[in-house]
Structure formats: structure tokens, C-alpha cells
Amino acid sequence: LTIRLKRPGDRFRHLGLPRASKLKSQLSARKVPREHRDQLVVLAEETRIVAVEGLPPAAAAALHDGTRQVLRIRIRRSP
């Protein structure tokens, strides 16, 4: 897993979405201010995004009855 910032053209399918769409569009729809969008933390596995700060997890990374391990990530921002 890699922790990185959002990149132009990123696509993401979070839990509840029928298919992947541009991350930029999802953030815009959620009314995330533009000045914050480029600073959001993205957790990726190779080229596939698993989680984005402030959004539900990817459908493939969501908890289910067979889940055995959970990775909890806390993001702390300095003032």
C-alpha cells in the first residue's frame, strides 16, 4: 500500500457506487473546496485506489462477514 496525494485523472469506486468515476467529480459533487482537493490523502494498492480521505472505502476494501484483519489509519494535520 502507498499513501500519496490525489493525482490528475484518478478514478475511484467507493462503496455504494455502481462503477468507478473520476475522483475530481466525486469531490466536486460532495462540495469539497478546491483548495482542499489536492491535499487529500489517497491510499493506493499499485494503481488501484483503496481509500480517499473523507470518502467511503473502495468497494473491494469494505468490511464483510469474512474480514479477519482491519487497517486503521488516522490522519493528523498540523495547525
Phi and psi in degrees as a GROMACS rama.xvg file:
@    title "Ramachandran Plot"
@    xaxis  label "Phi"
@    yaxis  label "Psi"
@TYPE xy
-126.913  137.609  THR-2
-102.377  126.61  ILE-3
-149.933  179.422  ARG-4
-94.7101  163.805  LEU-5
-59.5926  143.378  LYS-6
-120.912  152.588  ARG-7
-58.1548  135.308  PRO-8
86.7314  -1.96468  GLY-9
-56.2675  138.83  ASP-10
-122.251  146.425  ARG-11
-150.895  137.9  PHE-12
-119.389  99.6216  ARG-13
-88.4648  165.885  HIS-14
-52.6752  127.079  LEU-15
101.946  -14.7619  GLY-16
-91.8868  140.456  LEU-17
-72.2235  -26.7275  PRO-18
-156.066  166.731  ARG-19
-68.929  146.525  ALA-20
-142.608  170.481  SER-21
-63.7798  133.155  LYS-22
-60.1913  -38.0866  LEU-23
-55.8737  -44.1936  LYS-24
-66.3377  -40.5653  SER-25
-63.7625  -41.9753  GLN-26
-68.3962  -37.5925  LEU-27
-63.8591  -44.0682  SER-28
-63.2168  -31.5836  ALA-29
-86.79  4.09738  ARG-30
60.2559  37.342  LYS-31
-74.9245  125.046  VAL-32
-56.5585  141.27  PRO-33
-54.4976  -39.569  ARG-34
-66.43  -17.2571  GLU-35
-95.9542  -22.5842  HIS-36
-59.8983  -42.1011  ARG-37
-75.9838  -5.44897  ASP-38
-107.339  2.30018  GLN-39
-72.4541  140.075  LEU-40
-82.2583  134.605  VAL-41
-119.054  132.956  VAL-42
-105.221  120.94  LEU-43
-126.486  148.905  ALA-44
-114.931  105.208  GLU-45
59.6097  -117.248  GLU-46
-99.9057  -4.36874  THR-47
-92.8712  127.46  ARG-48
-78.7638  130.123  ILE-49
-100.667  -34.7914  VAL-50
-156.292  151.417  ALA-51
-132.27  133.907  VAL-52
-51.3242  125.15  GLU-53
88.6018  -4.30171  GLY-54
-116.22  159.732  LEU-55
-62.1312  159.385  PRO-56
-67.9177  164.852  PRO-57
-61.1773  148.318  ALA-58
-56.1544  -38.455  ALA-59
-70.8305  -18.849  ALA-60
-105.128  3.95431  ALA-61
-72.2455  154.111  ALA-62
-70.8139  146.293  LEU-63
-149.275  179.635  HIS-64
-57.8517  -30.2874  ASP-65
-89.5142  3.69871  GLY-66
-64.2226  130.573  THR-67
-111.762  -30.5834  ARG-68
-132.222  148.24  GLN-69
-129.504  135.645  VAL-70
-104.441  119.693  LEU-71
-107.864  128.248  ARG-72
-120.621  129.724  ILE-73
-113.946  129.921  ARG-74
-104.356  122.828  ILE-75
-114.491  126.596  ARG-76
-107.448  133.054  ARG-77
-79.2651  147.055  SER-78
